[in-house]
């Protein structure tokens, strides 16, 4: 086991906890889907790590999951000593480094190439691009809704670089909350009629990319509808959290209140048993019928009914 620096250990601990949460949240999904979420999470976290030490950071993360199988390292191929010494002795020149980087371009993703270009520009290797060579922007006009919500000055142009970075962060947040909220709801209310559309048409994660690329098969109305359903679900669950405790306490106190127990006890048969004895027997009967599982199910039922009523506006909430 390799001894890693504190920054690598802290990063691995944070990312490892996040991966464990994702694994638990999407336990009901198919293995391919869970693997996709985990891969996306690792790719997103590793972007903030300098490329020169990414291998060490990933190694620290892998040590937190010893059961993960890694591909065996191919055996080293022996080579003649003289050529190796010659290659090792030959110093790398800027021209050779550029040629090596250019040769790798075809095997790199567009995002990786973009990140590398940013590193080079920050290091002073900036390239002047004429207006004719620069890709034209689709639209520079800021939507009036965005101007009002953010308090922007009309007509002031946006910083496109920061806009894209903010979009990336917000998309990551929304997609994560969308997947997590519907996973929690599926666990709480598997038979509820409140559910997202099945298949790819209801998967925000699969529609966001094509929409941003201008795919005509994915409309703005479709994205808005999916986001609105998720917004209603999250709002319903959060509102239910604040009301469930009070509703459960009211039901519990009503069930175990002296008048309620006396009313139920008097309905029991037994002419030679006093009222106090009947009440005590009824209390013991109700207490024995109460368990941790029963309380958990009752709390979940209250949350589900409150959320459904809030979303559906009083319509029938559950399937038979």
Residue pairs with C-beta under 8 A, 6 or more apart in sequence:
1 63
2 56
2 59
2 60
2 63
4 12
4 56
4 59
4 60
8 53
8 56
8 57
8 60
9 60
11 45
11 49
11 57
11 60
11 61
12 57
12 60
12 61
12 63
12 64
13 64
15 41
15 42
15 45
15 61
16 61
16 64
16 65
18 41
18 45
19 38
19 41
19 42
19 65
22 34
22 37
22 38
22 41
23 34
23 38
25 179
25 180
25 183
25 184
26 33
26 34
26 37
26 179
26 183
27 34
28 183
28 186
28 187
29 37
29 183
37 179
42 58
42 61
44 172
46 54
46 57
46 58
47 115
49 57
62 68
62 70
101 116
105 113
108 116
121 127
137 160
138 214
140 157
140 158
142 152
142 154
142 156
142 157
142 158
144 154
146 152
147 153
147 154
167 212
171 208
174 204
174 227
174 230
175 204
175 205
175 208
177 230
177 234
178 204
178 205
178 226
178 227
178 230
179 205
181 230
181 233
181 234
181 237
182 195
182 196
182 230
182 233
184 237
185 192
185 194
185 195
185 233
185 237
185 307
186 195
188 300
188 303
188 304
189 304
189 307
189 308
189 318
191 318
191 319
192 304
192 308
192 317
192 318
192 319
193 308
193 312
193 316
193 317
193 318
193 319
194 233
194 307
194 308
194 311
194 312
194 317
196 202
196 226
196 229
196 230
197 226
200 206
200 207
201 207
201 222
202 226
204 223
204 226
204 227
204 230
207 218
207 222
207 223
207 226
208 223
210 217
210 218
211 218
211 220
211 223
232 310
232 311
233 307
233 311
235 310
236 306
236 307
236 308
236 310
236 311
237 303
237 307
239 306
239 307
239 310
240 302
240 303
240 304
240 306
240 307
240 310
241 303
243 302
243 306
244 299
244 302
244 303
244 306
247 302
247 306
248 295
248 298
248 299
248 302
251 298
251 302
254 260
255 286
256 283
256 286
256 287
258 279
261 279
261 282
261 283
261 286
262 275
262 279
264 282
265 275
265 278
265 279
265 281
265 282
266 275
266 278
268 278
268 281
268 282
270 278
304 317
304 318
305 317
308 317
308 318
309 317
